[in-house]
Amino acid sequence: MVPLIGIEEEYLVVDPRTRHVAPRAADVLAAATDMLDVVHEITRFQVEARTPPSADLRELGAQLRLVRKEVAGAARSCGLEVVASGMPVLGHVMSPPLTDDVRYLRGRVLYRALQDEISICALHVHVDVPDEEHAVYVGNHLRPWLPTLIALAANSPFFVGRDTGYASWRVISWGRWPVSGAPPYFATFGDYELALRALSESGALLDPKTVYWDARPSPSLPTVEIRVADVPLDVSDSLTLIGLIRALVVTALAAFGRGDRGLPVPSEVVRAAYWRAARDGLLGDSLDMRHGTLVPAPVMAGRLLEHVRPALAEAGDLTFVQEGLDRLLREGSGAIRQRRVHARANDLEDVVDDLIEATVA
């Protein structure tokens, strides 16, 4: 059976006159229709949209396009816009205005200046798994491939008025949190449970939801949640990533069923691969952690496709995802597009205008 998928996409609210992020998420949520599952996020610059679970990528695509259209319409009714960008291109965001929620305010006390760059937007993909133990071992198998997903999804080269030099500054900024980035390798489920107890005892966790690893058992659903990707600029890119992610999970579950608990790549190597992917995106080399060699990022993307080809074929997604990946590699990621637009006139306002248009194109 092909697993169900649930999607969360986060967007930034912007003022179309100044092109700065605007702390008016509550206004957008109030204007959103009742048919949409749109909720607040940690700052008042962000809104999050969720899709109902589905096994069909094309159905998910229709849902995402509808969600983006409706959220954009709600924003425009308030004189605002929404953009799919991993971080704010322009605006005064530090310290960000937090949503009025007791949990978020407790986080301010616990995490302090780490929250100064918390206005970040990601794509979260929930894939059904049998239980929490399976989700942990799926994380083991996904670790070598997470940097490739970072490179494909990179969509945050600018941050509040400057070029960071990275394709995904969101990944770098988020990586400073105490429980973030790639999950550790867990040889046994007991090791995972022991780690959670130690993290809780250390004070690094506000609650189970603050286990922010990029592949984690969901704290509230029977799913593994993959949260490594910047929110893509284009829905088609979102669907390509979603298809690859589900196929990675299916491939991992099959391997675990054969007794394979994943390749124990050292965390230091995974961290270096993350840094390389976040810096260079699709325009540089990626570390193939299975062999310890650098290869061009598009080559690594091709190796990912081959790794999951049987799972894609089983789900009926092979042609759809292969065509989507070919298009993404040909046209470039959101980060490449943002820099291409900026290069025309050296104007970040142009970048925001293009983000506004492309988010709902």
C-alpha positions as CSV (number, residue, x, y, z in Angstrom):
1,M,0.0,0.0,0.0
2,V,1.3,3.5,-0.9
3,P,1.6,5.6,2.3
4,L,-0.5,8.6,2.8
5,I,1.2,12.0,2.9
6,G,0.3,15.2,4.7
7,I,1.9,18.5,3.9
8,E,2.6,21.7,5.8
9,E,3.9,24.8,3.9
10,E,4.9,28.0,5.7
11,Y,4.7,31.5,4.0
12,L,5.9,34.9,5.0
13,V,3.5,37.9,5.1
14,V,4.8,41.0,3.3
15,D,3.7,44.6,2.7
16,P,3.6,45.0,-1.1
17,R,4.5,48.7,-0.8
18,T,7.7,48.4,1.3
19,R,8.3,44.7,0.4
20,H,9.2,44.1,4.0
21,V,7.8,41.3,6.1
22,A,4.7,42.5,8.0
23,P,3.7,41.3,11.5
24,R,0.0,40.8,10.4
25,A,-0.4,37.1,10.2
26,A,-3.5,37.3,12.4
27,D,-5.2,39.5,9.8
28,V,-4.5,37.0,7.1
29,L,-5.8,34.1,9.2
30,A,-9.0,36.1,10.0
31,A,-9.6,36.6,6.3
32,A,-8.9,33.0,5.3
33,T,-11.9,30.9,4.3
34,D,-13.2,28.2,6.7
35,M,-12.4,25.5,4.1
36,L,-8.7,26.0,4.6
37,D,-6.5,24.6,7.3
38,V,-4.4,27.7,7.9
39,V,-2.8,28.4,11.3
40,H,-0.4,30.8,13.0
41,E,3.3,30.1,13.4
42,I,5.8,31.2,16.0
43,T,6.1,34.8,14.7
44,R,3.5,37.2,13.4
45,F,5.3,37.3,10.1
46,Q,4.3,33.7,9.2
47,V,1.3,31.6,8.3
48,E,1.2,27.8,7.9
49,A,-1.1,25.9,5.5
50,R,-1.8,22.2,5.8
51,T,-3.3,19.7,3.4
52,P,-5.5,16.7,4.2
53,P,-3.7,13.4,3.9
54,S,-3.6,11.9,0.4
55,A,-1.7,9.1,-1.4
56,D,-1.9,10.9,-4.8
57,L,0.8,13.5,-5.7
58,R,-1.5,15.1,-8.3
59,E,-4.3,15.5,-5.7
60,L,-1.8,17.1,-3.3
61,G,-0.7,19.4,-6.0
62,A,-4.2,20.6,-6.6
63,Q,-4.6,21.1,-2.8
64,L,-1.4,23.1,-2.5
65,R,-2.3,25.3,-5.4
66,L,-5.7,26.0,-3.9
67,V,-4.2,26.7,-0.5
68,R,-1.7,29.2,-1.9
69,K,-4.3,30.9,-4.0
70,E,-6.7,31.2,-1.1
71,V,-4.1,32.4,1.4
72,A,-2.8,34.9,-1.1
73,G,-6.4,36.1,-1.7
74,A,-6.9,36.4,2.1
75,A,-3.7,38.5,2.3
76,R,-4.7,40.7,-0.5
77,S,-8.0,41.5,1.0
78,C,-5.9,43.0,3.9
79,G,-3.6,44.9,1.6
80,L,-0.9,42.3,2.0
81,E,0.9,39.5,0.1
82,V,2.4,36.1,1.0
83,V,5.6,34.7,-0.3
84,A,7.2,31.3,-0.4
85,S,10.7,32.0,0.7
86,G,12.8,30.3,3.4
87,M,13.7,33.6,5.1
88,P,12.7,37.3,4.9
89,V,14.4,39.1,2.0
90,L,13.7,42.5,3.5
91,G,12.4,43.9,6.8
92,H,13.2,44.5,10.4
93,V,12.9,41.1,12.0
94,M,15.1,41.0,15.0
95,S,13.9,40.4,17.6
96,P,10.8,39.1,15.8
97,P,7.3,39.7,17.1
98,L,6.1,36.4,18.6
99,T,2.6,35.1,18.2
100,D,0.6,35.6,21.5
101,D,1.0,32.0,22.7
102,V,2.2,30.8,26.1
103,R,4.4,28.1,24.6
104,Y,6.1,30.5,22.2
105,L,6.7,33.0,25.0
106,R,8.2,30.3,27.2
107,G,10.5,29.5,24.3
108,R,11.7,33.0,24.3
109,V,12.9,32.6,27.9
110,L,14.5,29.2,27.1
111,Y,16.2,29.9,23.7
112,R,16.8,33.7,24.0
113,A,18.7,35.1,21.0
114,L,18.4,31.9,19.0
115,Q,14.9,33.2,18.2
116,D,16.2,36.3,16.5
117,E,16.3,34.6,13.2
118,I,13.2,32.4,13.8
119,S,11.2,33.9,10.9
120,I,11.9,30.9,8.7
121,C,9.6,28.9,6.4
122,A,9.9,25.3,5.5
123,L,8.2,22.4,3.8
124,H,7.2,19.7,6.2
125,V,6.2,16.3,4.8
126,H,4.4,13.7,7.0
127,V,4.5,10.1,5.7
128,D,2.6,7.3,7.4
129,V,4.7,4.7,9.1
130,P,3.6,1.8,11.4
131,D,4.9,3.2,14.6
132,E,7.5,5.4,16.3
133,E,10.2,2.7,16.1
134,H,9.9,2.5,12.4
135,A,10.1,6.3,12.2
136,V,13.4,6.3,14.0
137,Y,15.0,3.7,11.7
138,V,13.7,5.6,8.7
139,G,15.6,8.6,10.0
140,N,18.8,6.4,10.0
141,H,18.3,5.6,6.3
142,L,17.5,9.2,5.3
143,R,20.6,10.8,6.9
144,P,22.9,10.3,3.8
145,W,20.2,11.8,1.5
146,L,19.1,14.9,3.5
147,P,21.8,17.2,2.1
148,T,20.6,16.4,-1.4
149,L,17.1,17.5,-0.5
150,I,18.6,20.7,1.0
151,A,20.3,21.5,-2.3
152,L,17.2,20.8,-4.4
153,A,14.9,22.9,-2.1
154,A,17.3,25.8,-1.4
155,N,15.3,29.0,-1.4
156,S,16.8,31.4,1.1
157,P,19.9,33.2,-0.3
158,F,19.0,36.6,1.1
159,F,18.3,37.6,4.6
160,V,17.0,41.1,5.6
161,G,18.8,43.0,2.9
162,R,22.0,41.1,2.3
163,D,23.2,38.2,0.2
164,T,24.3,35.6,2.7
165,G,26.5,33.7,0.2
166,Y,24.5,30.6,0.9
167,A,21.7,29.0,-1.1
168,S,19.8,28.1,2.0
169,W,20.6,30.4,4.9
170,R,17.5,28.9,6.7
171,V,19.4,25.6,7.1
172,I,22.4,27.4,8.6
173,S,20.4,29.6,10.9
174,W,18.2,26.8,12.1
175,G,21.2,24.5,12.7
176,R,22.3,26.6,15.7
177,W,19.4,25.2,17.7
178,P,20.3,22.6,20.3
179,V,18.1,19.8,18.8
180,S,18.0,20.5,15.1
181,G,19.6,19.3,11.8
182,A,20.0,15.7,10.8
183,P,18.9,13.2,13.4
184,P,21.6,11.2,15.2
185,Y,22.1,7.6,14.2
186,F,20.3,5.2,16.6
187,A,21.5,1.6,16.7
188,T,18.5,0.6,18.8
189,F,15.1,2.1,19.6
190,G,16.2,2.1,23.3
191,D,19.1,4.4,22.3
192,Y,16.6,6.8,20.9
193,E,14.4,6.7,24.0
194,L,17.5,7.3,26.2
195,A,18.6,10.2,24.1
196,L,15.2,11.9,24.5
197,R,15.3,11.5,28.2
198,A,18.8,13.0,28.4
199,L,17.8,15.9,26.1
200,S,14.8,16.6,28.3
201,E,16.9,16.4,31.4
202,S,19.4,18.9,29.9
203,G,16.7,21.5,29.5
204,A,17.2,21.7,25.8
205,L,13.6,20.7,25.1
206,L,10.6,22.9,25.9
207,D,8.4,19.9,25.1
208,P,8.4,16.9,22.7
209,K,7.5,19.3,19.8
210,T,11.0,20.9,20.2
211,V,12.8,17.8,19.0
212,Y,13.5,19.7,15.7
213,W,15.4,17.0,13.8
214,D,14.9,17.1,10.1
215,A,13.6,13.6,10.2
216,R,11.7,12.7,13.3
217,P,8.8,10.7,14.6
218,S,5.9,13.1,14.7
219,P,5.0,14.0,18.3
220,S,1.3,13.9,17.6
221,L,0.7,11.7,14.5
222,P,1.7,8.1,13.4
223,T,4.1,9.5,10.8
224,V,7.7,10.3,10.2
225,E,8.0,14.0,9.6
226,I,10.7,15.3,7.1
227,R,11.3,19.0,7.7
228,V,14.7,19.5,6.0
229,A,13.5,21.6,3.0
230,D,13.1,25.3,2.6
231,V,9.6,26.0,1.4
232,P,9.9,25.8,-2.4
233,L,9.0,28.8,-4.5
234,D,7.1,26.7,-7.0
235,V,4.4,24.1,-6.2
236,S,5.8,21.8,-8.9
237,D,9.1,21.8,-7.0
238,S,7.2,21.0,-3.8
239,L,5.6,18.0,-5.5
240,T,9.0,16.7,-6.8
241,L,10.4,16.9,-3.3
242,I,7.4,15.3,-1.8
243,G,7.5,12.4,-4.2
244,L,11.2,11.8,-3.5
245,I,10.7,12.0,0.2
246,R,7.9,9.5,0.3
247,A,10.0,7.2,-1.9
248,L,12.9,7.5,0.5
249,V,10.6,6.5,3.4
250,V,9.2,3.5,1.5
251,T,12.7,2.5,0.5
252,A,13.9,2.8,4.1
253,L,10.9,0.8,5.4
254,A,11.7,-2.0,3.0
255,A,15.4,-2.0,4.1
256,F,14.4,-2.1,7.7
257,G,12.1,-5.0,7.0
258,R,15.2,-6.9,5.8
259,G,17.0,-6.1,9.0
260,D,19.0,-3.1,7.7
261,R,19.1,-0.3,10.3
262,G,20.9,2.1,8.0
263,L,24.5,3.3,7.3
264,P,26.0,4.8,10.5
265,V,27.6,7.9,9.0
266,P,29.4,9.9,11.6
267,S,27.4,13.0,12.7
268,E,30.4,15.3,11.9
269,V,30.4,14.1,8.3
270,V,26.6,14.7,8.0
271,R,27.1,18.1,9.4
272,A,29.8,18.9,6.8
273,A,27.5,17.7,4.0
274,Y,24.7,19.9,5.3
275,W,27.0,22.9,5.3
276,R,28.2,22.2,1.8
277,A,24.6,21.7,0.4
278,A,23.3,24.8,2.2
279,R,26.2,26.9,0.9
280,D,26.3,25.8,-2.8
281,G,22.9,24.4,-3.5
282,L,22.7,22.9,-7.0
283,L,25.6,25.0,-8.3
284,G,28.4,23.2,-6.4
285,D,29.5,19.8,-5.4
286,S,27.7,17.5,-2.9
287,L,29.3,15.0,-0.5
288,D,28.2,11.4,-1.3
289,M,28.4,10.1,2.3
290,R,28.2,6.5,1.2
291,H,31.6,6.8,-0.6
292,G,33.1,9.9,1.0
293,T,33.5,11.7,-2.3
294,L,32.4,15.0,-3.8
295,V,30.3,14.9,-6.9
296,P,28.3,17.7,-8.7
297,A,25.0,18.3,-7.0
298,P,23.0,17.3,-10.1
299,V,24.8,14.0,-10.2
300,M,24.0,13.4,-6.5
301,A,20.3,14.2,-7.3
302,G,20.5,11.6,-10.0
303,R,21.9,9.1,-7.6
304,L,19.0,9.8,-5.2
305,L,16.5,9.2,-8.1
306,E,18.1,5.8,-8.8
307,H,18.1,4.9,-5.1
308,V,14.3,5.4,-4.9
309,R,13.4,4.4,-8.5
310,P,11.6,1.1,-7.4
311,A,9.5,2.9,-4.8
312,L,8.6,5.6,-7.3
313,A,7.6,3.0,-9.8
314,E,5.5,1.1,-7.3
315,A,3.6,4.3,-6.4
316,G,3.1,5.2,-10.1
317,D,5.1,8.4,-9.5
318,L,8.3,7.6,-11.5
319,T,7.5,9.6,-14.7
320,F,6.0,12.5,-12.7
321,V,8.9,12.9,-10.3
322,Q,11.6,12.3,-12.9
323,E,10.1,15.0,-15.1
324,G,9.9,17.3,-12.1
325,L,13.5,16.6,-11.1
326,D,14.7,17.2,-14.7
327,R,12.8,20.5,-14.8
328,L,14.2,21.6,-11.4
329,L,17.8,20.8,-12.4
330,R,17.3,22.6,-15.7
331,E,15.6,25.8,-14.4
332,G,17.2,25.9,-11.0
333,S,16.1,26.1,-7.4
334,G,14.3,29.0,-5.7
335,A,17.7,30.3,-4.6
336,I,19.0,30.4,-8.1
337,R,15.9,32.2,-9.3
338,Q,16.1,34.8,-6.5
339,R,19.7,35.6,-7.4
340,R,18.9,35.7,-11.1
341,V,16.2,38.3,-10.5
342,H,18.4,40.3,-8.2
343,A,21.2,40.4,-10.8
344,R,19.0,42.2,-13.3
345,A,19.0,45.5,-11.5
346,N,20.7,44.8,-8.1
347,D,17.4,45.4,-6.4
348,L,16.0,43.2,-3.6
349,E,12.6,44.8,-4.0
350,D,12.5,43.1,-7.5
351,V,13.2,39.8,-5.7
352,V,10.2,40.2,-3.4
353,D,7.9,41.2,-6.3
354,D,9.0,38.1,-8.2
355,L,8.4,36.0,-5.1
356,I,4.9,37.4,-4.7
357,E,4.1,36.5,-8.3
358,A,5.7,33.1,-8.4
359,T,4.2,31.9,-5.1
360,V,0.8,31.6,-6.7
361,A,1.8,31.3,-10.4
